[in-house]
């Protein structure tokens, strides 16, 4: 017997059980990762936990998708909306109202310029539009607040908060990739039956089958009603500006290194910014420090550029992406590699990573704001030169005398 031949009540119950199971499993892994996981002692368990959260995050989004089509609890629009809003909040704090409006527009204009999920550029540009459609200023302001609250609650375990956003990001890439590869029909087709003027939500209780195989079914859309004109999900042609956008991102990363060097040397180590940055040159056992506010400032600037770029000037969107890429590089190299603010220990033994590590440690050899060396975060001057500069300035000797 096929799934659709089963009684409606049985399939509804099955859908709710499977949906509830996925939500419960996600919550269990989420709580375990943030409050109980010891990644340094159990790295394999940490990887398994991370992959499990990524897999289940795909499931959360598919529950939301089927709730939009009324098939989680057929005939109960409020119940579907409540379930959809719950899983979207767990996934990334998304708005149910905004999501359903955009998704219905996607079905009305599939594969056209009016489709909010479609773009005529290459995969990168298409994914950027896909994310930009659903990740707006609301999410850009809300998510940093949630992450900050999490970090304050977790205390010394604040770095484990990455187990929430990163699986969601990887899940979005998986969802988009399957959707992108599935866009192949060559021509519109008309389904036999009386003509319809709008896409109507398919409320058949089929969600259980979706959820049990959501690795591959994330790209499936519900069957069109009889008579509906089904537009093909066209495969995007190569975008003419893709290389330009890539170069903008690369150039922004390079400019950000120069900007970070200048801000670090003349603002953070100057009278204007030392009040925040001083906390970064002091020994403490706190998870956060005042210096982290600089990262929040740059995040706000990037968020504003993302929003303005999406609405008015696309070049600003790519500049904001370059700033974000630089922020990720900074996080890995500075917070992770040098200051070990992630849940495992790694000290480089050779090559560029060791030089960068040693250069920044020499920067922190000076306790005060004057006579420091190596202000960049990606480029590191030769270590021997930095040692000679410190010796010539005599700052280390002077600080040692003050301590004694």
N, C-alpha and C positions, 0 to 999 in steps of 0.2 A: 504494500500500500504506500502511495506517495505521501509526502508531507502534507500537501494541500488537500488530500482526501481525508485526513484526520479531522475530528470535530474541532470547531473553532475554539471552544473553551479549553480543550486539551492543548492546542497549539499556543494559545495565549498563556496558559500556565507554564508551558515549556519555555516560551520566550522570556517570561519573567524570572524563571528559575535560572536560566542560562545567563541572562543579563545580571541578575543579582550575584551569581557566582563569579562573574568576571569583575564586577565592582568590588566584591569582598576580597577576591584574590589580589586585586590592585592595591587596595587599602592595606592588606596584610604585608605585602612586599614593601610598600611605601613606608609604613611604620617601622618595619624591621630595618630598612636601610637607614632611615634617619636617626633612630634612637638606639638600635641594638647592634648593628653591623660593625665588626672590626675588620676593615678592609686590609689593614697591614698584616694582621694575623691570618686572615682567611681570604686571600686575593681571588681564588677560584670561586668561592661563594659570592664575593662582591660582583664578579663578572656575571655570574648566573643571575643574581638579583637584578642587575642592571638590564640584562637582556630580557628577563621576565617582565620587568616594568615596561620596556619598549614594546614587547609583544602585546601586553595587556592594554597599553595606551592606544594601540591600533584598534583593539576591541572596544574601548570606550568611545572612540570616534564613530565607529560603525553603529554602536547602540544609538548615538545621537542622530546619525544619518537615518536609521530606520524609524526613530521616533518622529523625525520630520515628516516621514511618509505615513505616519499613523499606524505602523505595523508592530510596534512593541506591545501596545495595548489597544487592539482594534476597537474603533468606536468610542474611544475615550480620549478626546483631544487634550484635556487638561492633564490626564495621567501621562500621556506621551510628552507633553511640554515639561512636566515636572521631572520626568526621567531624563529627558534631553538636557535640561538645564543643569541637573546634578552632574551628569558625566562630563559636560563641557566645562564646568567649574573644576572638576577633578583633573581634567586633561590640561587646561591652560588658562582657566578663568575667562573663557569666551562667553559672549552674550548669546543666549538662545534666540532672542528676537532678531538680532542682526544676522545670525547664521541661517535661520530658516528663510528669511527674506532673500538673502543672496542665493541660497540653494534652489529655491523655487525659480528665481530668475535664471539660474543655470539651466534648469529643465525647459523653461520656455524658449531660451535662445541658445540651445546647445551647439557649440562649435562655431558660433558667430562672434562678431565684434561686441555684441551686447551680453555675451556670456561672461560673468565675472570670474569664472574658473579657467578661461581660455585666453591664450595670447599667441600671436603670430610669430613670435621670436623663437629662439632656441630653448632647450630645456631649462637652462639657468634663468633666463628672463621669464619664462613661463612660471617656474617655481616662485620666483620673486613676486610676480603678480598674484599668484595663488596665496602666498603668505600675506602680502600687503592688503589683499581684499579682506581678510579676516582678522589680521593683527593691526588694529588701529591705535589711536591715541589712548583710548580707554585701557586696552591691554598693556600698552607701553607704560602707563602710569601705575596700573594696578599690580602687575607682576613684580616690579621692583619692591613695592610695599610689602607684598606677601613674602618675598624672599628675605627681606630685611627682618620682618617679624619672626620668620622661621629661624633666622640666624641668631636673633636675640634669645629666642626660647632654647635653642640647642646649645648655646654657650660654646664650650670648647669643641663641640662636634659640628660647628656651623658649616664646615666645608661639605658635609654630607648632604646639604640642601641641593647640590647638583643632581642628586638622584631624582629630583622632580622635573626640572626643565629639560635636561638633556634627553631622557627617554622620549619625552613628548616631541622634541625637535626631530629625533631620528624616526619616530613614528610618522611625523608629517612628511618626511622624505619618502618613506615607504609607501604611504598612501598616495602621494603625488606620483611616484614612479610607476606604480601599477596603473594609475589612472592615465598617465601619459602614454604608456605602452599600449593601453587598450584602445586608444583613439585611432581607429583604422578604417571604418566603413567608407566606401568610395562615394556613395551618392545618397541623397535623402530617399526615404522610402515611405509609402503610405500604407498604414495598417488598415485592412478591410474593416468597414463598419461605418456608421453615421459620422459625419464630420463633427469635430469638437473644436472649440476656440481657445481652450486653455488646458494646461497639464493638471490633472486631478490626482491628488494623493492616492497611491495604491495602498489600501489598508488591509490587504490579505495578510493573515498572520504567518509570515514566512521568516520572521526574524531569527528564530532558533537555528534554521539552516545556515543563515548568514553568519551568525556568531560562532557556530561550531567550526567554520572554515574561513575565518576572517582574514587569514593570510592572503588568500587569493580573491576573495569576494569584496574587498574594499573598493574595487573599481566598478562593481556592478551597480547599474541604475535600475529602478523599477520599470516594468514593462509600461509602454505608453498606452493610454486608453484607446479604445477603438476609434479609428478615424483620425487620430492625431498625426500630424506631420512630424516625423522623426528626423531631425537634422543630424548629419554625421558629426562625430567628434573628430574634426580634421587633425591630421598630423601637422604640427607647425613647421613652416619652412625656416631656413636659416635666417636669423635676424641680421640685418645689415649693420647694426650698431653694437653687436655683441663684443667685438674686439675693442671698440671705443670704451664701452662700459667697463670692460675688464681692465683696461689701462687706467681709467679713472680710479678704480678701486686700488690698483697697485700704487699709483701716484699718491693717493690719499694716505696709504700706509707709510710711504716714505716721508711725506710731509708731517704726518703725525709723530714720527720719530724725532724730527727736527723740532716740532712744537713741544713734545714731551721733554726733550732736552732743555729747551729754553725755559719752559715753565718750572722744571725741576731745579734748574740752576739759579734763576733770577727771581722766581716767585716763591717756590717752596722753601728755598734756602735764603730768601730775603726777608726783610721785616714784615712784608705784607702777608706771606703765606706760612711762615715758620710756626705760627700758632697751631695750625693743623698738622703740619709735617713733623713737628718735634716728636709727636707720639710714635713715629716710625723709627726714630733713632734712640728710643728708650726701651729698656728691658721691661717686659710685662707679661702677664699670663692671661690676658683678655683675648677673646676671639676676635673682637673688632677694635679698631683704633680710629682716632679722629682723622688720620690721614686717608682713610677709606672714603671720606666725603669727597675727595677729589675725583675718585672713580664715579661717584654718584653724579657729580657736576657734568662730567663728560658724557655719562649715560643720558642725562636730560637733554644735553645739546644734540646728541645723536638722535634721540627720539623726536625732537622738534624738527630736525632735518628730514627724518623719515616721513613725518606727517606732511610738512610743507612740500617736499619733493614729490610725494604721491599725488598731492592735489594740484600743484601748480608747476613746479620745475623738476622734471625727472632727474636732471644731473645731480641735484641735491640728495636724492634718494641713494644714488650710487656713492656719493661722498660719505653719507651716513653709513653705508655698508662697509666702506673702507675703514671708517672709524671703529666700527664694530669688530672687524677683522683684527685691527691693531689691538683693540681691547682684549680679544681672546689671546693674541700672541703675548701681550703684557701679562695676562693672568698666568699663562703657562710658564713663561720665562721668569718673571719677577716674583709673583706670589707663590708659584709652585716650585720651580727649580731652585731659586735662590733662598727664599724664606720658608720653604717647606710648609706652606699653608694648605696642603692637601693631605689626605689620610695615609700617605706612604712616604718612605724616605728613599731618596735617590741623590747621590752626590756624583756628578760627572767626573771621570778620571782623565779624559783627554779631549782634544779638539776644541771646537768653537764653544760647546756648552761649558767646558771647564774654564776657558778663558772668560766667558761671560760671568760665570759663577764667582771666580776669583776677583774680577774687576768690581763687581757690586759689593762683595764682602769688604774690599778695601775702601769702598765708599762709606760703609758703615763702621769702619775702624775709627772714624772721627765721630765723637759724641755731639759736638756742637754743629752749628750751621755754617761755619767758615772753614775755608781751606780743605773742603772735601774734594774728591776726585771722581771721575767716571759718572757723568750725569745721564748718559743714554741708557735705554732699556733693551735695545736690539743690538746696537753697535757697542763694542767694548774695546777701548784702546789697549795697546800692549801692556801686560801686567808689570813688566820690568820698569817701564816708564812711569806707571802710576806709583810704584814703590819709591822710585827716585823722587817724584814730585812730593810725596808725603815726607820723605826724609829731608828734602830741601826746605820745606815749609816749617819743619820743626814742631808741627801741631801735635803729633803723638807724644813727643817728649814733654811738651808743655802741659798737656792734659794729664799725663802720668804724674807730673810734679804736683798738679793741683789736687789730685786724688790722695797723694801722700801727705 
